[in-house]
Amino acid sequence: MPLIKYIDANGTEYAVEAAPGISVMEAAVKNSVPGIDGDCGGAAACATCHVYVDPEWIGRTGPAAEGLEQSMLEFAEDVTDQSRLACQIIVADNLDGLILKLPEKQH
């Protein structure tokens, strides 16, 4: 199973093995990673799973999709070019080692 690394704003790392096919938000919530709320359950309707994709990985995850994902990111704080909604990144074997940084707050 791919290993996903979540790094909180203080630099604490949480490594999670995630099954291919689920979102990185689901993997975080199932493994109690603090800082990923996922209030909408993964419907891209709340932006409480905002993450920053490490620049070395943005080529594999891609940027935020136009439309719904970009619209929801307008509700997040401190959005950058590496911002994504974790519910929109689906775990796949080619994401083994993915590094995601978490914002200071989700609201």
N, C-alpha and C positions, 0 to 999 in steps of 0.2 A: 504494500500500500504506500502511496506517496506520503512523504513527510512535509507538512506545512509548518513554517515557523512564523509565529506572531510575536512582534516585539512591541511592548507597551511604551508609552511616552517616557517612562523612567528607565527604559533599557532592559527591562526584564523580559526574557524570552520564554515562550511557551511553544513547545514542539508537539505536534499532533499528527498521528497517523490517520489519514482520511481515506475512506473508500472512494474509488473513482465513481463519478456520476452524481455525487452530492455536491452542494455548494460549499465554498470555504467558510461561509457564515454558519451553515449547519454543523460543519465539523467543529467550529469554535464553540458554538452553543452546547453541543453534545458533550464537549470536553471541558466545559466551564471556564473558557478563556475569558478573563475579565476584560471589559471594554468593548465587547461585541454584544450588543443588545438584541438586534434582530426582532424588534417589536412587532413588525408586520408578518413575521414568519417566513420571509423570503419572497414576498410579492413585489419588491422594489417600490414600496409605498411609504417608506418612513425615513430612510437614510441613517438608521441607527446601527448600520453595519459598515459605515464608511471606513475604508482602509487606504493606505498608501502602498502601492506595489513598488517594491524595490526596483530602481531603474534597470538593473540587469535582467529583470523578469518581465518588464512591460511588453517586450516583443512577443512573449508567449501568451500573456493574458490579454493583450490588446488594450487600447484605451477605453474609456467609458463609452458605451454605445450611445449613439445619437437617439434622441427621443426620451423614453421613460427614464433610463438611468441618468442621463445628463440632467434632466428636469429635476429628479429627486436630489441630485448632488447640490442643486441650488439651495437646498434647505440645510446642508451640512456646513460646518465651519471650517475655515482654513483649507479650502479645496485647492489642489494643485493639478498639474498635468498627470501625476501618478495616482490621483484619486480614483477609486472604484467603489462600487457597492459590493461587499463580499458575497451577497446573495446572487450576484450575477457572474461570479467566477466559478466555473464548474471544475471540480477536481478531475484531473486526468493524469496518466502516467508521466507525461512530459512536464508536469508541474512538481515532480519530486524535488524537494528542497526549496520550494517557493518561499520567499521572504516577504511578509506583510508587516508594515508598521502601523500602529494604531494612533489615532489622534488623542490629544489630551482629554477631550470629552466628545460625546456623541450628540449632545443636544445643544 
